[in-house]
Amino acid sequence: MKIYIASDHAGFGIKAEVTGILREKECEVVDLGTKSDARVDYPDFAHILCEAVLKDSGSFGVLICGSGIGMSMCANRHEGIRAALCHDAYTAKMARAHNNANVLCFGERVVGLGVIKSMIEAWLSEPFEGGRHADRVKKIEI
């Protein structure tokens, strides 16, 4: 599974650890930046990641900022992106199972590394249920 990852300066502190967690799960990880904790604008990195996910069929993305809110709002402006702001394993699981989320968003200032690990495990292992949920997901794209 190919996962693109990006953060702004507020998510940079845990991005390397998140990359390691993803690689432990045998994911191919592509880091799209930022490369330091110097102040940057989160929309720039959300757009870069979403464009990469949309061009690479079957790939997924992880976006990290301080709260996860800005990244998720920006990502969801892209047609075909279903970014989910998650705070625990349950929300990550449901994001995949019911919403077919292809981008996981969270905030470094909101969740700790243990929670992040459980979210990633839930998000990666949960298949999209389809069925009635597929019809609802189709309605997202208007």
C-alpha positions as CSV (number, residue, x, y, z in Angstrom):
1,M,0.0,0.0,0.0
2,K,1.4,3.4,-0.9
3,I,0.8,6.2,1.5
4,Y,1.7,9.9,0.9
5,I,2.4,11.9,4.1
6,A,2.7,15.6,4.6
7,S,2.6,18.1,7.5
8,D,3.0,21.7,8.2
9,H,5.4,22.9,10.9
10,A,2.9,22.1,13.7
11,G,2.8,18.4,12.6
12,F,6.5,18.1,11.7
13,G,7.5,16.9,15.2
14,I,5.8,13.5,14.9
15,K,5.9,13.0,11.1
16,A,9.0,10.9,11.2
17,E,7.5,8.6,13.9
18,V,4.3,8.3,11.9
19,T,6.3,7.4,8.9
20,G,8.0,4.7,10.9
21,I,4.7,3.3,12.1
22,L,3.4,3.1,8.5
23,R,6.6,1.4,7.3
24,E,6.2,-1.1,10.1
25,K,2.9,-1.9,8.6
26,E,4.7,-2.6,5.3
27,C,3.5,0.6,3.6
28,E,5.5,2.4,1.0
29,V,5.7,5.9,2.3
30,V,6.4,9.0,0.3
31,D,7.1,12.1,2.4
32,L,5.9,15.3,0.6
33,G,7.1,17.7,3.3
34,T,7.5,19.9,5.1
35,K,11.2,19.2,5.9
36,S,11.6,21.2,9.1
37,D,9.7,22.9,11.8
38,A,10.0,26.3,10.1
39,R,6.6,28.0,9.7
40,V,4.8,27.1,6.5
41,D,1.2,27.3,5.3
42,Y,-0.7,24.0,5.8
43,P,-2.8,24.4,2.6
44,D,0.3,24.2,0.4
45,F,1.1,20.7,1.8
46,A,-2.5,19.5,1.8
47,H,-2.9,20.4,-1.9
48,I,0.4,18.7,-2.8
49,L,-0.6,15.5,-1.0
50,C,-4.2,15.5,-2.5
51,E,-2.9,15.9,-6.0
52,A,-0.5,13.0,-5.5
53,V,-3.2,10.7,-4.1
54,L,-5.6,11.6,-6.9
55,K,-2.9,10.9,-9.6
56,D,-1.8,7.6,-8.0
57,S,-4.8,5.3,-8.1
58,G,-5.2,3.1,-5.0
59,S,-2.9,5.3,-2.9
60,F,-3.8,7.0,0.4
61,G,-2.6,10.0,2.4
62,V,-1.9,11.1,5.9
63,L,-2.0,14.8,6.8
64,I,-0.7,16.3,10.1
65,C,-1.0,19.8,11.4
66,G,-1.5,21.2,14.9
67,S,-5.2,20.3,15.2
68,G,-5.9,18.4,12.0
69,I,-8.7,20.8,11.2
70,G,-7.1,23.0,8.6
71,M,-5.6,20.1,6.8
72,S,-8.9,18.2,6.6
73,M,-10.8,21.3,5.5
74,C,-8.3,22.0,2.7
75,A,-8.0,18.3,1.6
76,N,-11.8,18.0,1.3
77,R,-11.9,20.8,-1.3
78,H,-10.4,18.3,-3.8
79,E,-13.0,16.3,-5.7
80,G,-12.2,12.6,-5.1
81,I,-10.6,13.2,-1.7
82,R,-12.4,12.0,1.4
83,A,-10.3,13.3,4.2
84,A,-11.3,12.3,7.7
85,L,-10.2,14.2,10.8
86,C,-9.8,11.5,13.4
87,H,-9.2,11.5,17.2
88,D,-9.2,7.8,18.1
89,A,-9.2,4.3,16.6
90,Y,-13.0,4.2,16.4
91,T,-13.2,7.3,14.3
92,A,-10.4,6.1,12.0
93,K,-12.1,2.7,11.7
94,M,-15.5,4.3,10.8
95,A,-13.8,6.7,8.4
96,R,-12.7,3.7,6.3
97,A,-15.7,1.4,6.9
98,H,-18.5,3.9,6.2
99,N,-16.9,6.8,4.4
100,N,-14.1,5.1,2.4
101,A,-11.7,7.8,3.6
102,N,-8.6,8.0,1.5
103,V,-6.8,10.6,3.6
104,L,-6.4,10.4,7.4
105,C,-5.9,13.7,9.2
106,F,-5.0,14.4,12.8
107,G,-3.4,17.0,15.0
108,E,0.0,16.6,16.7
109,R,-1.3,18.9,19.5
110,V,-4.5,16.8,20.0
111,V,-3.5,13.1,20.0
112,G,-0.5,11.4,21.3
113,L,1.7,8.8,19.6
114,G,0.0,5.8,21.1
115,V,-3.4,7.0,19.9
116,I,-1.9,7.8,16.5
117,K,-0.6,4.3,16.2
118,S,-4.0,2.8,17.1
119,M,-5.7,5.1,14.6
120,I,-3.3,4.1,11.8
121,E,-3.8,0.4,12.6
122,A,-7.6,0.7,12.5
123,W,-7.6,2.8,9.4
124,L,-5.3,0.5,7.5
125,S,-7.0,-2.7,8.5
126,E,-10.6,-1.7,8.0
127,P,-12.0,-2.3,4.6
128,F,-14.7,-0.1,3.1
129,E,-18.1,-1.9,3.7
130,G,-19.7,-0.6,0.5
131,G,-23.4,-1.4,0.2
132,R,-25.6,1.4,1.6
133,H,-22.4,3.3,2.4
134,A,-21.3,3.3,-1.2
135,D,-24.5,5.1,-2.2
136,R,-23.8,7.7,0.5
137,V,-20.2,8.2,-0.5
138,K,-21.4,8.9,-4.1
139,K,-23.5,11.7,-2.7
140,I,-20.5,13.4,-1.3
141,E,-19.3,14.4,-4.8
142,I,-21.8,17.0,-5.9
